[in-house]
Amino acid sequence: MSNSKQSPTRRDFMRLGLGAAGGLAMSGGFIPRVFAADQPPIGTWPAGMSGNSVFIGIAVPRTGTYAVQGEDELKGWQLAVEHLNSGHPLMQKISPRTKKGVLGKEVKYGVADSAAKPNDAVQAEQRFITENKAVLMTGSTSSAVAVALNKLAQREKVLYVTGISGSNDTTGKDCVRYGFRQNFYGQTAAAAIGPVIVKAYGKNKKVAYLTPDYTYGHTVTKSCQDYLATAGWSTVTNQVAPLGAPDYSSYLLNVANSGADVLINVNWGHDAVLSTQQAQRFGILDKMKLVIPYQIPFLAPEVGNNLTAGVYAATDFWWTLEDKFPLAKMFVDEFRKKFGYNPEWGANNAYMSFAMWADAVENAGTFYPPDVIKSFEAGRKLQSTVGEVYIRKEDHQCVRPVIIVQGKKQSEMKNKEDFWNVLEIVPGEGLMQKPDAFGCKLGDYT
Amino acid sequence: MINWANFISQVFNGLALGALLALISSGLTIIYGTLGVLNLAHGAMFMLGGYAGFVAYQATGSYIVAVAAGSLALLVLGILMERVIIRHFYGRPHEDQLLVTFGLSICFVELVRFFFGSESRNVAPPGPLSGVVSLGFAIYPTYRVALMGIVAVALVVLFLVLYRTRLGMIVRAGIEDAVMVDSLGIDVYRVFMVVFGIGAMAAGFAGIVNAPVVSLTPEVGEAILVQTFVVVVIGGVGSFPGAVLGGLIAGEIISITSMINPGYAYVMLFAAMTLVLMLRPHGLLGTPGRE
């Protein structure tokens, strides 16, 4: 016994060794690096992180129907990259392990115009992967693009965080292991705004829908129909129009002749601007209440607040949330300082999606994609511009609040950008469907 | 939404849509018929007419001045384009003509985006034409009703120029046989310049009179260009009456199909074009050999 105290035995050595290894594993940073170093190359790893910098490919619409919203998104990503590289306090509040860069590497990015077309976006990202060894892809202001990039991400084993994407399919039937979404979507939009409009307009109403003819439009309309049916609301017409339709007159005549009480306009981007303006010119908005289930950045200034006054909308973020959330104030201040206007929700989503990726990488301690994915899936609660949020591991959808706003009258606006009044901040947990309800099967890590 | 009231509304709306398509298409078909140049910049010229008018409208607040500015600006631009660029491509393959006009359209769109941004711009209809009017079977925007009249007048003026003037006679002769016109001692290239200018002016005029209907964006001409080509193919390449007929048919197809199934409104337009190409390749009023 006395001998064993004086000289360490083989058992003591093993106990100490395993204890030390276990301790390092608990600390979260070391083990994945060791594991990753032993892995065969995957996607752009390790080539994409071999230098002093890492590259992000951004495919965003700078032309076409969604160009205005795309430019706003791009500014959000640009601010995020700047904050990542400088180790800005706002970024550190969302991603506490961030110092400068991501894992000490400078973040660089390239931008391509997707025109909200899936083919253009996929080609651009493929080029970023091949030529720049992108470790992360982002982009989309159209869910058709998000779904296409999801598939590219899974095939190429390169991570993808969506830009704006409102379709249930993005983290539903078209979800992938390599894709993640921060923003709200059809299901949560409908579940959040449904009770508000039923309370405001009563039960058993007749609804006309204007629906863009692709995955976003179909799933958002379906979610609204499903929710509102529980309050006895019925669909009297659903006008499905192609993206970028040059004129809505024939659709609006059908709406005008439908006898609807409420017009739910699911159109987006310039399509929403045009269809809303034309609805007013056809006298429809004098007879029907307008509801916007998926708020369109810059809609109010483009159509004029006389058309959005009193209109209910669901959104991801509105700049006056700076009065409620400290991080929102920091974000709005920083954005306004750099770009000269208050950010829309696309910019906020863009910023948050990069911050969440940085947090996942920093916690994984490696850019090795499967470890970063597992880090995303760990369910860590993050502080965001709308409070605490986290990624749901089963479908890679961020669990986050939905913001209900109502358009202000001219007389109520405190400044020229004060278009919406925040009515409610609806917690995300209760809005979401069960993880497998929309058919999500994430796929493999490798 | 199939009922008589809606049907009559949609037929009427089809006429309104078709009239505008006819006006834009007439410019395209005159240029192609005379010069043999398929002008892919026609949609961008439609857009430029809208923006030129918008600038004038911002400066003066006058709809009339805006329409005049949009039309004249494109007349001048059309003549400049023809003199500086297009005339060098008369003898070159169609592929070259397509590429140069496509390139010009990209330049026009991006120049407008550079100066005006992607945000939509609005031109208000003149005071007496704002608001809605009850037609008995439908409530319809007053300006759209007036627009049918405006476009009808413009088409009649174009018709008179083409069919009742010496210039028009030369243009029509040029459409049939440009070499023969040239050999008769007529400066056919000067006629080409005028024709390109008139075609551009028709696009510019359509762009500005349509501005109060749609909000202006740099891409406003792109979607309309595709429809315009469909109209020209249906009506017959190079045929002015064909452009009018094709426009009205296209408007009615979009409108009436949307009543039955809105998702197929534009699909049916292309289906109709396919049918015409199969059964009558030179279009409904076109001349065989020009398809």
Interface residues (C-beta under 8 A of the other chain):
Chain A: R62 T63 G64 T65 A67 V68 E71 D213 T237 N238 Q239 V240 A241 P242 G244 A245 P246 D247 S249 S250 Y251 L253 N254 A256 N257 S258 H270 V273 L274 Q277 Q278 R281 F282 G283 F298 P301 E302
Chain B: M1 N3 A5 N6 S9 Q10 N13 G14 A16 L17 V109 R113 G117 S118 E119 S120 N122 V132 A138 I139 Y140 P141 Y143 R144 V213 V214 S215 T217 P218 E219 V220 E222 A223 I224 Q227 I254 S255 S258 M259 P262 G263 A265 Y266
